[in-house]
C-alpha cells in the first residue's frame, strides 16, 4: 500500500503506522487472548482486500450486529482501508426496529456475531432482503482474497467511515454519516483534553454500536499504541476484577456504569490503584458519586456531546468536577460552540441561555440519503443540537433541557415519538404520549400516558408486554398511566410540560 493512497486524516493508516512503530505491543485483549498491532494490521488489510474481491465497491455499506468483539475492530479498519462504510446496529433493538434501519441504509453486506445471528435472520425476513449475510467470526476466512497484489483504493479525508443510527424526534430512522476527518479531529481534540499514551490500558465496555464505542477512547488508544481490553458486556464484578488484574488506567461509561460499580459489595476492597481517570457521558454524575470515585483516587471527566458531532462538544476538566457541579464544561479544542436565541434569531454573547449550536471539523456531513433532514439540522453552517444550555461569565456551559424531546436512559437515546408510535399501534389505544422523569439508576426513564379507545379497557401489564415485544428494553416506559384524555395547549398540542409534572407527582 503506497503512501499516496492516503490523505492525512484517514483512519486506516493509523494501524499501518502503529504496526510499523510498535508491532509486538498488544492492541486488543479479549477473553484472555491478545492481538498485537502487527496482527491487527495484517488481518484488517487482508479483510479489506477480501471485501473488495467479494464484489463490494468503495462507498458500500456493511451492516453489523454484534457485541463488542475483536473481529468488529478488524472489520472497521478493513472498511477504513477499502473505502467502505460500517453501519453498526444496536443489538438491543427488536427485529422490527432493525428492519427499519436496514431499509434506510441498504447495505451491500450484512454480518452478525453468533450471539445475534438469529435476530439478524429474523430481521432480514422482515425486509425480504437478498443482501448477503455472513458470520462475523468467520468473515475473514469465508472471504479470503485470492491475491493481495492489487492496490487498495485511494481513501480521502471526507469519505464516509461510519453510519450511526438515530431515530430522531419523528421516530423515523436516520443515519449519521461520520467521515474519516470527523473521527480524526474529534480524537485529536479528545487527546488534548484527556491525554492518552502508549502505556495506557483502556477498558471498553461501551457498546460499539454507539459512536462513543469508537470515538471516546478506543480509536484514540489504537492511534497512540495503547492496549484496549475489550468486553462484550458490562458486568460489575468482572470489571472490578479486570481493573485490578490488567492494571486498567482509564475507561468510559455512563453514570449508571459507575453507580453500579460503586454499589457492588466488592467496590470498597477493589484494587483501583492503577485507574487514573474515568470518563462519563450521557448525563451528569451526582456529587455524591463523584466524591465516592474521588475518594478512591480516580479523576472524573464529564462532558456533553451528540452523535452528529462525532460526538465530543464540551468537556469538564477533572479539577472542575466538584467546583462546577452540573456543568458540562467548555468546548473541546477545534470545536466552536455558540448559544442561539431562537426567539430573536440572534446569537447570545457572554453569559446567557440559548440552543447549543456547534461548528467544526468534527461535525457530521449529513444524514444518509436524507437531504431534508440534513438541511433541517443546520442553520447557516451551524449544527443545531436541539439542546438548551446556560453559559456563565467564565464560559462554562450547563445543560438546561432539550428543545427536542429526546431523553437518555442508561446512556441510550430514547425518542418519545418512536415509543408513542408503538403504543398507538396497539389495537385498544386511541392515543399516547411519553415524557421523561429522573430515575435513580438509569438517569431518566419514560412515563407513558395512554388513552383507551371508546369501550376498550387497557391494562398496564398488557401494555408493558406489547412494548417489550416491539421496542428495546431501555425504551419501554417504566410507568403507564391510563387517562381519559391528554392535556393540551390552547392550540391543541399535547401539553408535555403538564404531563411531566403529572409524571413527577405520580
C-alpha positions as CSV (number, residue, x, y, z in Angstrom):
1,X,0.0,0.0,0.0
2,X,1.7,3.2,-1.1
3,X,1.6,6.4,0.9
4,X,-0.1,8.2,-2.0
5,X,-3.2,6.1,-1.3
6,X,-3.9,8.0,1.9
7,X,-4.8,11.5,2.8
8,X,-3.6,13.0,6.1
9,X,-6.6,12.1,8.3
10,X,-7.8,8.7,7.1
11,X,-8.2,6.1,9.8
12,X,-6.8,3.1,8.0
13,X,-3.2,4.4,8.2
14,X,-3.4,4.7,12.0
15,X,-3.0,0.9,12.3
16,X,-0.4,0.7,9.5
17,X,1.8,3.3,11.1
18,X,1.3,1.9,14.6
19,X,2.2,-1.6,13.4
20,X,5.5,-0.2,12.0
21,X,6.3,1.5,15.3
22,X,5.2,-1.0,17.9
23,X,4.3,-4.3,16.1
24,X,4.6,-6.5,19.1
25,X,2.5,-4.4,21.5
26,X,-1.0,-5.7,22.4
27,X,-3.7,-3.7,20.6
28,X,-6.6,-5.7,21.8
29,X,-7.2,-8.1,24.7
30,X,-10.4,-10.1,24.6
31,X,-11.5,-13.1,26.7
32,X,-7.9,-14.0,27.6
33,X,-6.4,-13.6,24.1
34,X,-4.2,-10.8,22.8
35,X,-3.9,-9.4,19.3
36,X,-0.8,-7.4,18.5
37,X,-0.7,-4.3,16.3
38,X,1.2,-6.3,13.7
39,X,-1.6,-8.9,13.7
40,X,-4.3,-6.3,13.6
41,X,-2.6,-4.6,10.6
42,X,-2.3,-7.9,8.7
43,X,-5.8,-9.1,9.4
44,X,-7.5,-5.8,8.6
45,X,-5.5,-5.4,5.3
46,X,-6.3,-8.9,4.2
47,X,-10.0,-8.4,5.0
48,X,-10.0,-5.1,3.1
49,X,-8.8,-7.0,0.0
50,X,-11.3,-9.8,0.6
51,X,-14.3,-7.5,0.8
52,X,-13.4,-5.8,-2.5
53,X,-12.7,-9.2,-4.1
54,X,-16.1,-10.3,-2.9
55,X,-17.6,-7.6,-5.0
56,X,-18.1,-4.6,-2.7
57,X,-17.3,-1.2,-4.0
58,X,-15.9,1.9,-2.2
59,X,-18.9,3.7,-0.6
60,X,-20.8,0.5,0.0
61,X,-22.3,-0.1,3.5
62,X,-21.7,-3.1,5.7
63,X,-24.3,-3.5,8.4
64,X,-23.1,-5.3,11.6
65,X,-25.0,-6.7,14.6
66,X,-22.6,-7.7,17.3
67,X,-21.5,-7.3,20.8
68,X,-18.0,-5.9,21.3
69,X,-15.6,-8.2,19.5
70,X,-12.1,-8.0,18.1
71,X,-13.4,-9.1,14.7
72,X,-15.6,-6.0,14.7
73,X,-12.5,-3.9,15.2
74,X,-10.7,-5.7,12.4
75,X,-13.7,-5.0,10.1
76,X,-13.8,-1.3,10.9
77,X,-10.1,-0.9,10.0
78,X,-10.7,-3.0,6.9
79,X,-13.6,-0.7,5.9
80,X,-11.3,2.3,6.5
81,X,-8.7,0.9,4.1
82,X,-11.1,-0.3,1.4
83,X,-13.2,2.9,1.4
84,X,-16.2,1.0,2.8
85,X,-18.7,2.3,5.4
86,X,-19.6,0.4,8.5
87,X,-23.2,0.7,9.9
88,X,-23.1,-0.9,13.3
89,X,-26.6,-1.7,14.5
90,X,-27.8,-1.7,18.1
91,X,-28.2,-5.3,19.3
92,X,-30.7,-4.2,21.9
93,X,-33.2,-3.4,19.2
94,X,-36.0,-5.7,18.2
95,X,-36.2,-7.2,14.6
96,X,-38.8,-4.6,13.5
97,X,-36.6,-1.7,14.7
98,X,-33.6,-3.2,13.0
99,X,-35.5,-3.9,9.8
100,X,-36.5,-0.2,9.6
101,X,-32.8,0.7,9.7
102,X,-31.8,-1.8,7.1
103,X,-34.4,-0.4,4.7
104,X,-32.7,3.1,5.1
105,X,-29.1,2.0,4.9
106,X,-29.4,-0.5,2.1
107,X,-26.2,-2.4,3.0
108,X,-24.3,-4.4,0.4
109,X,-23.3,-6.9,3.1
110,X,-24.8,-7.9,6.5
111,X,-22.7,-9.6,9.2
112,X,-23.6,-10.7,12.7
113,X,-21.9,-12.4,15.5
114,X,-23.1,-15.9,16.5
115,X,-24.8,-14.4,19.6
116,X,-27.0,-12.3,17.4
117,X,-27.3,-14.4,14.2
118,X,-30.9,-15.5,14.9
119,X,-32.0,-11.9,15.5
120,X,-30.4,-10.8,12.3
121,X,-32.1,-13.6,10.3
122,X,-35.5,-12.6,11.8
123,X,-34.7,-9.0,10.8
124,X,-33.8,-10.0,7.2
125,X,-37.0,-11.9,6.9
126,X,-39.0,-8.7,7.7
127,X,-37.4,-6.8,4.8
128,X,-37.2,-9.8,2.4
129,X,-33.5,-9.0,2.0
130,X,-31.4,-10.7,-0.6
131,X,-28.3,-9.0,0.7
132,X,-25.5,-11.5,1.6
133,X,-25.3,-12.3,5.3
134,X,-22.3,-13.8,6.9
135,X,-21.0,-14.7,10.3
136,X,-18.7,-12.0,11.8
137,X,-16.4,-14.5,13.5
138,X,-15.6,-16.3,10.2
139,X,-15.9,-13.4,7.8
140,X,-12.2,-13.2,7.1
141,X,-12.0,-16.9,6.4
142,X,-15.1,-17.0,4.2
143,X,-13.9,-14.1,2.1
144,X,-10.2,-14.8,2.0
145,X,-8.8,-12.9,-1.0
146,X,-7.3,-14.7,-4.0
147,X,-4.4,-12.1,-4.0
148,X,-3.1,-9.1,-2.2
149,X,-1.3,-7.7,-5.2
150,X,-3.9,-5.3,-6.3
151,X,-3.6,-1.9,-4.6
152,X,-6.4,-0.8,-2.3
153,X,-8.4,2.3,-3.4
154,X,-7.5,5.8,-2.6
155,X,-9.4,6.9,0.5
156,X,-9.9,10.6,1.2
157,X,-10.5,12.6,4.4
158,X,-14.1,13.3,3.6
159,X,-15.1,9.8,2.7
160,X,-17.6,8.2,5.0
161,X,-16.4,5.7,7.6
162,X,-19.3,5.2,9.9
163,X,-23.1,5.4,9.7
164,X,-24.6,5.6,13.2
165,X,-28.4,5.1,13.5
166,X,-30.6,7.6,15.3
167,X,-34.3,7.7,15.3
168,X,-34.8,11.5,15.7
169,X,-37.9,13.3,17.0
170,X,-40.1,11.7,14.3
171,X,-39.3,8.2,15.2
172,X,-38.1,7.5,11.7
173,X,-34.6,6.0,11.5
174,X,-31.8,8.3,10.3
175,X,-28.1,7.5,9.7
176,X,-25.5,9.9,10.9
177,X,-22.6,9.8,8.4
178,X,-19.2,10.3,10.0
179,X,-16.2,10.8,7.8
180,X,-12.5,9.9,8.4
181,X,-11.9,13.6,9.1
182,X,-14.7,13.8,11.6
183,X,-13.1,10.9,13.5
184,X,-9.6,12.3,13.2
185,X,-10.4,15.8,14.6
186,X,-12.7,14.6,17.4
187,X,-9.9,12.2,18.6
188,X,-7.2,14.9,18.3
189,X,-9.3,17.3,20.4
190,X,-10.1,14.5,22.9
191,X,-6.4,13.7,23.3
192,X,-5.7,17.3,24.2
193,X,-8.5,17.2,26.9
194,X,-7.9,13.7,28.3
195,X,-4.4,12.6,27.1
196,X,-3.6,9.0,26.4
197,X,-0.2,7.3,25.9
198,X,1.1,4.0,24.7
199,X,1.3,2.7,28.3
200,X,-2.4,3.2,28.9
201,X,-4.7,0.2,29.3
202,X,-8.2,1.1,28.3
203,X,-11.2,-0.9,29.4
204,X,-14.0,-0.7,26.9
205,X,-17.5,-1.7,28.0
206,X,-19.4,0.9,26.0
207,X,-21.1,-0.8,23.0
208,X,-19.6,-0.5,19.6
209,X,-23.0,0.3,18.1
210,X,-22.6,3.8,19.5
211,X,-20.3,6.5,18.3
212,X,-18.7,6.6,21.8
213,X,-17.8,2.9,21.4
214,X,-15.3,4.1,18.8
215,X,-14.5,7.8,19.2
216,X,-14.4,8.1,23.0
217,X,-11.2,6.3,23.9
218,X,-10.9,3.1,21.6
219,X,-9.8,4.8,18.3
220,X,-7.5,7.2,20.2
221,X,-6.0,4.2,22.1
222,X,-5.2,2.4,18.8
223,X,-3.8,5.7,17.3
224,X,-1.5,6.1,20.4
225,X,-0.4,2.5,20.7
226,X,-2.3,1.7,23.9
227,X,-4.0,-1.6,24.8
228,X,-7.8,-1.9,24.7
229,X,-9.3,-4.6,27.0
230,X,-12.5,-5.3,25.1
231,X,-15.5,-6.6,27.0
232,X,-18.6,-8.0,25.3
233,X,-20.9,-6.8,28.1
234,X,-20.8,-4.8,31.3
235,X,-20.6,-7.0,34.5
236,X,-19.6,-5.0,37.6
237,X,-17.7,-7.8,39.5
238,X,-15.8,-8.7,36.3
239,X,-15.0,-5.0,35.6
240,X,-13.6,-4.6,39.1
241,X,-11.5,-7.8,38.7
242,X,-10.2,-6.6,35.3
243,X,-9.2,-3.2,36.6
244,X,-7.1,-4.8,39.3
245,X,-5.7,-7.8,37.3
246,X,-5.0,-5.9,34.0
247,X,-4.0,-2.7,35.7
248,X,-6.6,-0.7,33.7
249,X,-5.7,3.0,33.7
250,X,-8.9,4.6,32.1
251,X,-12.4,3.7,31.0
252,X,-15.6,5.3,29.6
253,X,-19.1,4.8,30.8
254,X,-22.4,6.4,31.6
255,X,-23.4,7.5,35.2
256,X,-25.2,4.1,35.7
257,X,-21.9,2.3,35.0
258,X,-20.1,4.0,37.9
259,X,-23.2,3.8,40.2
260,X,-23.5,0.0,39.7
261,X,-19.7,-0.4,40.3
262,X,-19.8,1.7,43.4
263,X,-22.8,-0.2,44.7
264,X,-21.2,-3.6,44.2
265,X,-20.2,-5.2,47.6
266,X,-16.7,-5.7,46.3
267,X,-16.1,-2.0,45.5
268,X,-14.7,-0.9,48.8
269,X,-12.0,-3.6,48.7
270,X,-11.3,-3.5,45.0
271,X,-7.8,-2.5,43.9
272,X,-8.3,0.7,41.8
273,X,-4.7,1.9,42.3
274,X,-4.0,1.7,38.5
275,X,-7.2,3.6,37.5
276,X,-6.3,7.2,36.8
277,X,-9.3,8.5,35.1
278,X,-12.9,7.6,34.2
279,X,-15.0,9.4,31.6
280,X,-18.7,10.0,31.9
281,X,-21.2,10.6,29.1
282,X,-24.9,10.7,28.6
283,X,-25.7,12.7,31.7
284,X,-24.0,14.4,34.7
285,X,-22.9,12.4,37.7
286,X,-24.3,13.3,41.1
287,X,-21.9,15.0,43.5
288,X,-22.0,12.0,46.0
289,X,-21.0,9.6,43.2
290,X,-18.2,11.9,42.0
291,X,-16.9,12.2,45.6
292,X,-17.0,8.4,46.0
293,X,-14.8,7.9,43.0
294,X,-12.5,10.8,44.0
295,X,-12.1,9.2,47.4
296,X,-10.6,6.2,45.6
297,X,-8.1,8.5,43.8
298,X,-9.8,8.4,40.4
299,X,-10.3,11.5,38.3
300,X,-13.8,12.1,36.8
301,X,-14.1,13.7,33.4
302,X,-17.5,14.7,32.3
303,X,-18.9,16.4,29.2
304,X,-21.5,16.8,26.5
305,X,-21.8,15.5,23.0
306,X,-24.1,14.1,20.3
307,X,-23.6,11.6,17.5
308,X,-23.8,14.3,14.9
309,X,-20.7,15.9,16.4
310,X,-18.7,12.6,16.5
311,X,-19.6,13.1,19.5
312,X,-17.4,15.4,21.6
313,X,-18.5,19.1,22.1
314,X,-18.0,20.2,25.7
315,X,-15.6,18.8,28.4
316,X,-15.4,19.5,32.1
317,X,-11.8,19.2,33.3
318,X,-11.4,16.8,36.3
319,X,-10.3,19.6,38.6
320,X,-13.6,21.3,38.0
321,X,-15.8,18.2,38.7
322,X,-16.9,19.4,42.2
323,X,-16.5,23.1,41.9
324,X,-18.7,23.3,38.8
325,X,-21.2,20.6,39.7
326,X,-23.8,20.1,37.0
327,X,-21.6,21.9,34.4
328,X,-20.6,20.1,31.2
329,X,-17.5,22.3,30.8
330,X,-16.1,24.3,27.9
331,X,-15.7,23.4,24.2
332,X,-13.1,20.9,23.1
333,X,-10.2,22.3,21.0
334,X,-11.2,22.7,17.3
335,X,-14.9,22.8,18.3
336,X,-16.8,26.1,18.1
337,X,-19.9,26.4,20.3
338,X,-22.4,29.2,20.4
339,X,-25.8,29.8,22.0
340,X,-28.6,30.9,19.8
341,X,-31.7,32.7,21.0
342,X,-34.4,31.1,18.9
343,X,-37.0,33.8,19.8
344,X,-34.9,36.7,18.5
345,X,-32.9,34.7,15.9
346,X,-29.6,36.1,17.1
347,X,-26.6,34.7,19.0
348,X,-26.1,35.2,22.7
349,X,-22.9,36.9,23.7
350,X,-21.4,36.4,27.1
351,X,-23.5,34.9,29.8
352,X,-26.9,33.7,28.8
353,X,-29.2,30.9,27.7
354,X,-30.0,29.5,24.3
355,X,-29.9,26.5,22.0
356,X,-26.4,25.0,21.6
357,X,-25.0,25.5,18.1
358,X,-21.9,23.6,17.0
359,X,-19.4,24.1,14.2
360,X,-16.1,22.4,13.5
361,X,-14.3,19.6,11.6
362,X,-15.9,17.1,14.0
363,X,-19.5,17.9,12.8
364,X,-21.0,15.3,10.5
365,X,-21.6,15.8,6.8
366,X,-25.3,14.9,6.9
367,X,-27.8,12.1,7.3
368,X,-27.6,9.1,5.0
369,X,-29.8,9.7,1.9
370,X,-31.9,12.3,3.7
371,X,-31.3,15.7,2.3
372,X,-34.4,17.2,4.0
373,X,-33.3,16.1,7.5
374,X,-29.7,17.3,6.8
375,X,-30.9,20.7,5.8
376,X,-33.1,21.0,8.9
377,X,-30.1,20.1,11.1
378,X,-28.1,23.1,10.1
379,X,-28.5,26.9,10.3
380,X,-26.1,28.8,8.2
381,X,-23.4,26.2,8.7
382,X,-24.0,25.7,12.4
383,X,-25.3,22.3,13.7
384,X,-28.5,22.8,15.7
385,X,-28.3,20.4,18.6
386,X,-31.8,21.0,19.9
387,X,-30.4,21.2,23.5
388,X,-30.8,24.3,25.6
389,X,-27.9,25.5,27.8
390,X,-26.8,28.3,30.0
391,X,-23.3,29.8,29.8
392,X,-21.8,31.7,32.7
393,X,-19.3,34.6,32.7
394,X,-16.4,32.2,32.8
395,X,-17.6,30.3,29.8
396,X,-18.8,27.1,31.5
397,X,-21.9,25.5,30.0
398,X,-24.8,23.9,31.9
399,X,-27.5,21.8,30.1
400,X,-30.9,23.1,30.9
401,X,-33.1,20.9,28.8
402,X,-33.8,19.6,25.4
403,X,-35.7,21.6,22.8
404,X,-36.2,18.3,21.2
405,X,-38.0,15.7,23.3
406,X,-35.2,13.0,23.4
407,X,-34.1,11.8,26.8
408,X,-31.3,9.5,27.9
409,X,-32.0,6.3,29.7
410,X,-28.9,4.3,30.9
411,X,-26.8,6.0,28.3
412,X,-29.2,5.2,25.4
413,X,-31.1,7.9,23.5
414,X,-34.9,7.5,23.6
415,X,-37.2,9.4,21.3
416,X,-40.8,9.7,22.7
417,X,-42.2,9.7,19.2
418,X,-40.9,6.2,18.5
419,X,-42.4,4.8,21.7
420,X,-45.7,6.7,21.0
421,X,-45.9,5.2,17.6
422,X,-45.6,1.7,19.0
423,X,-48.3,2.4,21.7
424,X,-50.6,3.9,19.1
425,X,-50.3,0.7,17.0
426,X,-51.9,-1.3,19.8
427,X,-55.5,-2.2,19.0
428,X,-57.2,-0.6,22.0
429,X,-55.1,2.6,22.2
430,X,-56.6,5.8,20.9
431,X,-53.5,8.0,21.6
432,X,-50.4,8.1,23.7
433,X,-47.8,10.5,24.9
434,X,-44.4,9.8,26.6
435,X,-42.3,12.0,28.8
436,X,-39.2,11.5,30.9
437,X,-38.6,11.7,34.6
438,X,-35.5,11.3,36.7
439,X,-34.5,7.7,37.6
440,X,-32.1,6.9,40.4
441,X,-30.2,4.2,38.4
442,X,-30.7,5.0,34.7
443,X,-30.6,8.8,34.8
444,X,-34.0,9.1,33.1
445,X,-36.9,6.8,32.2
446,X,-40.1,7.1,30.2
447,X,-43.6,7.5,31.6
448,X,-46.5,6.8,29.2
449,X,-49.9,8.4,29.3
450,X,-52.4,6.3,27.3
451,X,-56.0,7.0,26.2
452,X,-58.1,3.9,25.5
453,X,-60.4,3.7,22.6
454,X,-64.1,4.0,23.4
455,X,-65.4,0.9,25.1
456,X,-61.9,-0.6,25.5
457,X,-60.1,-1.4,28.7
458,X,-56.3,-1.1,29.0
459,X,-54.1,-3.0,31.5
460,X,-50.6,-1.7,32.2
461,X,-49.2,-5.2,32.2
462,X,-50.5,-5.8,28.7
463,X,-49.0,-2.5,27.5
464,X,-45.7,-3.4,29.0
465,X,-45.7,-6.8,27.3
466,X,-46.6,-5.2,24.0
467,X,-43.9,-2.6,24.2
468,X,-41.3,-5.2,25.2
469,X,-42.1,-7.2,22.0
470,X,-41.7,-4.1,19.8
471,X,-39.1,-2.0,21.5
472,X,-35.7,-2.3,23.0
473,X,-35.9,-2.7,26.8
474,X,-34.4,0.7,27.5
475,X,-37.2,2.3,25.5
476,X,-40.1,0.6,27.4
477,X,-41.7,3.1,29.8
478,X,-41.2,2.4,33.5
479,X,-44.7,3.6,34.2
480,X,-48.0,3.5,32.3
481,X,-51.0,5.7,33.2
482,X,-54.3,5.2,31.6
483,X,-56.1,8.6,31.4
484,X,-59.4,9.8,29.9
485,X,-57.7,12.4,27.8
486,X,-54.3,14.1,27.3
487,X,-53.8,17.6,28.5
488,X,-53.5,20.1,25.6
489,X,-52.4,23.6,25.0
490,X,-54.7,26.3,23.6
491,X,-53.6,25.4,20.1
492,X,-54.4,21.7,20.6
493,X,-50.9,20.4,21.1
494,X,-50.2,17.8,23.8
495,X,-49.1,19.7,26.9
496,X,-45.9,17.9,27.7
497,X,-44.9,20.2,30.5
498,X,-48.1,19.3,32.3
499,X,-47.6,15.6,31.6
500,X,-44.1,15.9,33.0
501,X,-45.5,17.4,36.2
502,X,-48.1,14.7,36.4
503,X,-45.4,12.0,35.9
504,X,-43.2,13.5,38.6
505,X,-46.1,13.6,41.1
506,X,-47.3,10.1,40.4
